[in-house]
Amino acid sequence: MKSKLATLLIFILVTVAIGFYFLAHISTDQLEEMPKEPYIIKPPDTEIVKYKGVWLPFLREIRIAIDEIDNLKSDGVNTVAIGVKLCWDGDFYVCEDENEIKNSINEFHKNGIKTFLILNPAHPDYARFTGNSENLTLDQLTPLVLKWAAISETYGVEMFSFSNEPQLLVQRDPLLVSEWAQELLLQLRKVYSGKLVFRIHEEPEGANTYNVTGYDYIAFSGLACMKNIDEYPEGMEHLISEKLTYLKNNYPNIDFLLFDIGAFTGPDYYWWEPIVPENMPKTMPEEPVDLFVCSVDQQAKFFEILFNSTWNETAGYFLPVYKGWEYRNKPAEDVIKRWFNN
């Protein structure tokens, strides 16, 4: 018995000594490079009946939303759409802090708000580089899509979309986008078990139709408040009705989300914003330059009309809250709070 105990003691001492030896010979740099398990806060265990969300395209908006998270919750927001900003320099890459994006997912989950992750190349930092390339293909984006789909699975993200406004990547070619989306679908299902969203934007020239087979939702945009809403509210109601008809006729077998639909009030805005007066001569030369500039009261009226016309038709909303489109501390906040807490 004593000999067995002695043998066991010797074995333990040798194991500990070997362990200390290896630790002593591993440099600090090597220790820092060793993989670490990510710190993850799973999403709230709540069932979403209707998505009541905001769209946060960049880290600027994500940081503001986290700072004002109690206000978001009191407004009735139950989900946030988080943009992963993409750039391209011959290859696609994420051009904002990836760890901060992941940490923001945790922060929203910790506060009882679910998340929707969407890769976002729809900004001038991306277009600036792609203008000089005729060889860019959507397949080049596939590795990043699958990487962030897997991250979404790990962090318990509610919904994932492969790209914001994907038509911008290939000169507005719906066939190329559709073919790529279908090729992606099987790969996405292998790494992500949440809801997959196909992002569709209607251009001023009209709406394209995409093959959305196998996706769970469409996120549709292409509508904004116009300055004549006071004199002609029925015009806005008719325009909204036309958008609903387009969605029902072209995508009868899939639920849709109304995404990035709001009212621009300014005064701040991103310099590239297409509907501000200084850019309208290029984007819509036949329209008045201030067509889409609304007062804060008109913003509230727009949301009242939007919700009243679409509430029973859509699976949810993701309202724009980036520069110039914010509703915080404006009359529209009361409208949104009333509907979102309904």
N, C-alpha and C positions, 0 to 999 in steps of 0.2 A: 504494500500500500504506500509506504513511504517513498519507494523508488518511483512509483507512478506519479506521485505528487511532485517529486523532484524533476522528473522528465517534463511534466506539464509546465512547471515554473520556468525551466530552462527555455522551453519552446516560446513562452510568452515574452521572456526577456529578449530572445534573439529577434522575434518579430518586431518588437518595439524598437530595438536598435537599428534594424534594417530600415524601418520607417523614418526614424530620425536622420539616418544617413542620407536617404534620398531627398528628404526635405531640405537638408543642409546644402545639398548640391544642386538644387533647383533655384535658378535666379529669380529675382523679383519680377523681371520682365516675363519669364516663362510662366510664373504663377498668374500674372495678369492676363496672359493669352489663353489660359485654360478656360474651356467653355463653361458658362454659368447658366443655370436654369433661369429663365425670365420670371420676374415677379408678376403674377397675374391675378387680377381681381375679376372673377367671373361676372357675367351680366345679372341684373336683377331677375328673379324667378317670377316674372309677371307675364300674363298673356296680353298681347296687343290686339285690340279690336280694330282700332284705326291709328295709323301712324300720324303723330302730330309733332312734326319736326322742324328743324332749321338746317340750312345748308352752310357749312363752314369750309370754304374752298382752300384756305391757306392757314398756316400756323397763326397768323395775325388774328384771324377770326376765332380760331380754336382757343387761343389764350384769353381773348375777351370773354368768350362763352364760359370758360372755367372760372374766371374771376366773378362772373355774374350768374353762377350756376343756381343760386337760390331763386333769382328772378326767373330763370328759365323754367324751373320747376313750378313756380307759382303761376306762370303763364300757361301751364298745362303741357309743356313739351315733354314727350316721353322717349324720343329718339333724336339723335343728331347724326347728320351726314358729314363725315370727315373726309376732306380731300387729301390725297397723297400727291403732292406737287411733283410732276415729272418734267424733266428737260431732256434734251437730245444733243449730243456732240459727235455723232457717228454711232453712238449707242444710247439707248434710253437709260436714264438713271434718276433716282430720287434726289431732288435738289433742295430739300429741307431736312431738318434733323429727324432721322428715323426713330431714334429713341424717344424723342419728345412726342412724336405721333403715337407711339405705343403707350407711353405713360398717360397720354390724354385719354386713350381708351379706358385704361384703368380708372382714371379720375371720374369719368362719366359713369362707368359701371358702379363705382363706389357710392355715387350719389343717386343711384336708382334710375339712371337714364341709359337706354340701349343705344347701340351704335350701328351705323351703316358706313362701310368703308368704300371709297371710290377713287380710283386712280385718275389724276387730273392733269392732262396735258393742255387744257383749254385756257391758255394764257400766253402773252407775248414772249416770255422767256423761252418757251418751247418753239413758237412759230418763227422766232428770229433765227434759230439754227436750221430748222427744216426748210426754210426758203431756198437754201443753196443745195438741196439734195433732191435728186430725182430717183434715187435708188432705195429710199426708205420703204420698208414693207411692214405690215402689221405683225408678221411673224417675229420681227425683232423685239416686239414688246411682250411676247408670250412668256419668257422666263420671269420678268418682273410681275406679270399678272399672277402667275402660279405661286411665286414667292409670297405675295401679299394675300393671296387667297389662303395659303397655308397659315400665315400669321393670323388672319381673321379667324380661322378654325381654332388655333391655339388660344386666342384671347376671347373666344366666345362672341364674336361680332355677329349681330343679328342678320345683316344683309351685306352683300358684296357686289360691286360692279366693276367690270374690267376696264372701263374708260368713261370719263365725262366727255360728251360730245365727240364720239369716235369718228364721226364723218369728217372732222377737221384733220384727221391723220392722213386721209387719202383723197383729198380734193373732193370731198362730199360725194363719194361713190358708194351708194347703199349696197350694191352687190358685193363689193370687196369686204365691207364691214360685216355683212350677213354671213358670207362664207367663212370668214375668220371666226366670228362668234360661234358658229356651229362647230368648227374644228376645236375651239377652246372648251366647248361645253363638257365633253367627256372627260377631258383632263381636269377641269375645275371640279367636277363631281367626285373625283378621286381624292382631292385634297381638302374639299370644303363641303360641309353638310348643311350649311345655312341656306338662306334664300338668295338666289341669284337675280340680279336686276340688269335689264338692258336699257341703257340710257339713250333716249331719242330726243333730238332737238329739231323743231321746225324752223327752217331758215325763212328769211323774208320772201324768198322766191317761191316758197311752198314747201310742203312736207313730203319727204321720201317715205317709202315703205320698206321695212326690214323683215327678215326672217327671224322671228323671236321664239321659234319652237324650242321647248325644253326649259325656257327661263320662267322664273316665278312671277316677276313683275316687269312692267315698263315704267320707267321714270321719264315723264314727258314734260318738255318746256317749249316755249314759243309764244308767250302771252305776257303782256304787261299793261299796267294802268296807262291811260292816255289823257291828255289835258282836257279833252272835251267831255269827260265823264259826268260833269255837273249838268251840262246842257243836253247831253244825249246818253243817259244811263242805259237806255234800251239798246243802244249800239254795242255797249260792252257786254250786256246780257246775250245779245245775238252772237257776238264773236265767241264768247265762252261756249255757247250752244254749238257753234260750228266745230270747235275743237273737240267737244265730247262726241259729236257725230263722227268726226274723222277717226277717233280712237275706237269707237264701237264698231264702225264699219270695217276698219282695216285690221283690228286686233280683237276679234270677238271672243277669243278663248283665253284671255289673260287679263288679270287685274292691273290697273294702272295707278301710279302715284303722280301727283302734280308737283313738279320739282322746279325750283328756281323761278317761280312765278310770283311777282310782287309789284311794287310801285316804287319807282325811283324818285327820291325827293332831294338828294344832295344834302348839304352843299359839297361835301367831299366825295371823291370818286377816284377809282383807278384810272390812270391816264388813257388806258386802252378801252375804256368802257364804250361800246359801240353806239349807245343811244343817247349820249350826252350831246348838247348842241354843237360843240366844236368838232365832233366826229361824225355827226349825221350827214354832212355833205358828201362824205365818202361812203358811208354804210347804206344810207337811204336818201339819195340826192333829190328824189322827187317829193319828199315829205318835209313839212315844217321842221326846223331844227330843234324846236322845243316840244315836239309832239309827245314825248314820253316823260316830260318833267311835270311831276304832280306836286300839289301842295300836301301838307300833312293831313289836312281834312279830306282831300281827295284820296289819299292813301287809305284812310280808314274806310271811306265809301267803297273803294275797290275791293278790299277784303270782305266787306259785308256782302257785296254782290257775288264775289267768287265763292264764298262758303255757302251762301244761300242757293246758288245755282248748281253746286257740285257735291255738296256734303254727302248725299246718298248715292253718289255715282262712283266715287273714288275710294281707293284703299288708304289714302292718306296724303299728307302734304309735307314738303320740305321747303320752307320759306327762305328766300335770300336775306341774309343779314350782313352782307359785306358792304364796303364803303358806298354810301349813298342810298342803300336799300334798307337800312336798319329801321326797325319799328319801335325800339326801346324809347320810353318817355315821350311817345307821340300818341295822338288819339287812336291810332291803329292798334296799339297794345291792348287797349280795353276791348276792342272787337275780337282780337285773337284770343285773349284770355277767356272771354265769354264762350266762344266756340270750342276752344281746345279743352276747356274744363266741363264741357257739356257731357 
